[in-house]
Amino acid sequence: MRWWGWGDPAHAPLLTPSALSFLADTVGVAARPRPPVALGEVRLPRSTLSEQSLAAMRAMVGAYNVRDDHFERVIHAAGKGYPDLVRLRAGDPQGAPDAVVMPRGHEELRGVLELCERMSVAVVPFGGGTSVVGGLAPLRGEHRSVIALDTRHMDRLLGLDRDSLTVAVQAGMRAPALERQLAPRGLTLGHFPQSFQYVSLGGCAATRSAGQASSGYGSIEKMILGLRLVAPRGDVELPAVPATAAGPGLRQLLVGSEGAFGVIGELSLRVRPAPRERFYDGYFFTDFAAGVEGLRSLSQQHALPEVARLSDEQETRMSLALAGSGGVKGTVGRAYLGARGYGRGCLAVLGFEGAPGEAAARRKRALALLRAGGALSVGRSPAHAWLRSRFSGPYLRDELLTQGVMVETLETATQWSNVTRLHRQVGEAISSSLSACGTPALVMCHVSHLYESGASLYFTFLALQRAYDAIGQWQAVKDAASRAITAGGGTITHHHGIGRDHARWPSGERRGP
Amino acid sequence: MRWWGWGDPAHAPLLTPSALSFLADTVGVAARPRPPVALGEVRLPRSTLSEQSLAAMRAMVGAYNVRDDHFERVIHAAGKGYPDLVRLRAGDPQGAPDAVVMPRGHEELRGVLELCERMSVAVVPFGGGTSVVGGLAPLRGEHRSVIALDTRHMDRLLGLDRDSLTVAVQAGMRAPALERQLAPRGLTLGHFPQSFQYVSLGGCAATRSAGQASSGYGSIEKMILGLRLVAPRGDVELPAVPATAAGPGLRQLLVGSEGAFGVIGELSLRVRPAPRERFYDGYFFTDFAAGVEGLRSLSQQHALPEVARLSDEQETRMSLALAGSGGVKGTVGRAYLGARGYGRGCLAVLGFEGAPGEAAARRKRALALLRAGGALSVGRSPAHAWLRSRFSGPYLRDELLTQGVMVETLETATQWSNVTRLHRQVGEAISSSLSACGTPALVMCHVSHLYESGASLYFTFLALQRAYDAIGQWQAVKDAASRAITAGGGTITHHHGIGRDHARWPSGERRGP
């Protein structure tokens, strides 16, 4: 993983000249590229851990698994949120862990936590390192020091119960590693967030992650049957059960707890038969409200696809304009759409996956419901374009940052009756804030996680970066959007988690003494 | 509701002479009927509440809504568990609330709790009064007095969001009252526990109730989108959201909390379009293991019915023997089954409900899967017999108690890989315990709630009541079954809740410091 951005350093560029020129014409780009500083130029505070403390940790997990070199401290200094990247690229992260500690199993994990408690060292659990909400900020609070507790060596499959479609894993296992273990057995977890290629399963659990196929497979909270939380005073073990009425739901209390109660060390997860048929298709609606109604009908009439994404008008236009840069392939002609009254319409991508015949039957039923709601079927090509680029957003963001373009995402969820209103209110808040900054924005949104009672809204916005105050610009728009979400009855986060960025916002959705 | 038993006093008797004679031949019946004592003979301790305390409560909720008369104290002295009924019928409940207090809304509810905190009065929330696990025991702990907080007047529909299929209700609303409000709007909650006719929705939430149609509609925990907990120090308000990643899951922490944190005052619940087509059919499997495999295939292959019940061999035999007493109608002939190799087989009832065409299509697919697994279709009659008698078990229990027959139920859930083993182990534990008492039992079981990773097991057992020590006999078999469940990897309760009966058992499924 690039220390200053996303993913494989060898990944080919995505930003085409035509897309860049489109951006130059709309939001503007920097006069010249702004690459990240060299790794050596990144300024870190001196480690506050004593040699004695480091020695105690090395005795616990092995010398090679306690690291305080420049590279490891930099790569563990932040997640992959926009402000994280702005700061890293400038060589100026907000602090860094004093050391990175990598336990190799449950006993070592507990040992490290006990040690840190005795030595007054704060612990930030670190899985895939992909948080976009400041969840990996190396905050030490009242403690003298802080470590990143990297779970990378806790990556084993602990068990597979074929009959019960249940696996037990160590929490540091990455999502692709689990899929590689499951595939030869004809199974899948079905959890594919945009960060899929890097996320750890423990991190997904700790942050209530939802994958792109959550409408069918459910978000991580639906997959977790049991877990083991490791804390300095001992473990909390909640074995896998299909269901229980034995008191308050502790499993769901620990899911989403983001390290507040301890570190998730092991997980029992529901898996499913791997799909043997897949149908991904594109549909057009005359406008966003019509698309929302279409998705609502699927959600409430037992006709949910595994993947459902509805772009609003702006995102649809952008996808067509940026075709080739991770957008929609150009086979959906504007003329074709215009002639049918969908010229200013919205694109939806629906994916049905399942057993032979079964997925096809659900697709057929959904198609009938959608057509009755005025949807136009536009074939596989836009859906397959989305499939090809489904994990490439973070790569594109790095290239945009180099061009001086701010790109940020944020998300919420609300009841169906409130989806279009909240969409408008949050979109306007983002637009107004960035216009007030003198950097008018492109604001777009999609619905991508469906429930019987409501859906998520996922906003992406681009604007010219205010080079001398990129963080202030970001904080202003983030605050404006968060206020609009909270005032408008949405949750402050549907699947990114709380982290540092949302820590002062959720009070609106859980009033208490 | 009868103070000494279940339901409407005018309900017609269910126990036919032939069923009684079958019981006399198998487990034995008492030499002469043992009716409950007269209401006036029920012995209650004197109320420990001072006139001053009663006056304060009356000032809060109105004089008529604070009751300390004999009848109200008796009817609030216990739930409807077997030991509750044994004690009530003998006129000797284990204490009683010192008063019954019935707040008329949220402000009064909070006022009563504040008052009780100031006056050191324990509070037992009381909804429908149907707990079968001692959940209504008037325990006062360290407090001088205890009241039953009856939510019967908190029974209003607070809101309906048609687009989002969400209703808001006061927690004292009864399940049938909500269904009556929803039916004219073409909606249903779909929560039908055996206690449906009496349960309050707040009580269902507080005890993690699961209804007979939970395989399709989900248990109550899946229906709860938001709730308001009222506690002496203030409220915890969790508004309805379709999903959120904003930290630990507090909704699921409060669901199942059985009054430990406060009283659930309001609920937001997901509702669904009322089914417009219903198909209920019977199937035979050659044995229980084959039936379990059949249900597992439905659960794991996207083919779940709304209702799925599989009786084991003993329950199937009993249903056929007791036809007319709430069992299966006699149209499924033994000769017909025997000739096809299902003579010692197991009956399953599957119910598909939904939109026109939709339910039929799912049923067709399920049928193909079941037939491939060796199931024999035996038509609608046994399924419709079950539908007619689905709420009558507790009535029959009262009649059996009068005949000196102990009848008790208990339940668990476990992974599919463990279902048949746990079924055998718990069944043997129940049998052995009652044999050791000198009262050999009829033990039967069904699977009735399906999940992708496992299923519930619901045991019913009958034995001659040991008249001089009915409670000791019950405690011995309850302990034996609970030990077998815990040792065998099941949850101590799938949907009855913890109450007093299970309070010392769950430690096995949540190990912690």
Interface residues (C-beta under 8 A of the other chain):
Chain A: D161 R162 D163 S164 L165 T166 T207 R208 S209 A210 S219 E221 L225 A231 R233 G234 D235 V236 E237 L238 P239 A240 V241 P242 A243 T244 A245 A246 G247 P248 G249 L250 R251 Q252 L253 L254 V255 G256 S257 E258 A260 F261 R270 R272 P273 R296 Q300 Q301 H302 A303 G354 A355 E358 A361 R365 A413 T414 Q415 W416 S417 N418 H449 Y451 E452 S453 G454 A455 S456 G489 G490 T491 I492 T493 H494 H495 H496 G497 I498 H502 P506 E509 R510 R511 G512 P513
Chain B: D161 R162 D163 S164 L165 T166 T207 R208 S209 A210 S219 E221 L225 A231 R233 G234 D235 V236 E237 L238 P239 A240 V241 P242 A243 T244 A245 A246 G247 P248 G249 L250 R251 Q252 L253 L254 V255 G256 S257 E258 A260 F261 R270 R272 P273 R296 Q300 Q301 H302 A303 G354 A355 E358 A361 R365 A413 T414 Q415 W416 S417 N418 H449 Y451 E452 S453 G454 A455 S456 G489 G490 T491 I492 T493 H494 H495 H496 G497 I498 H502 P506 E509 R510 R511 G512 P513
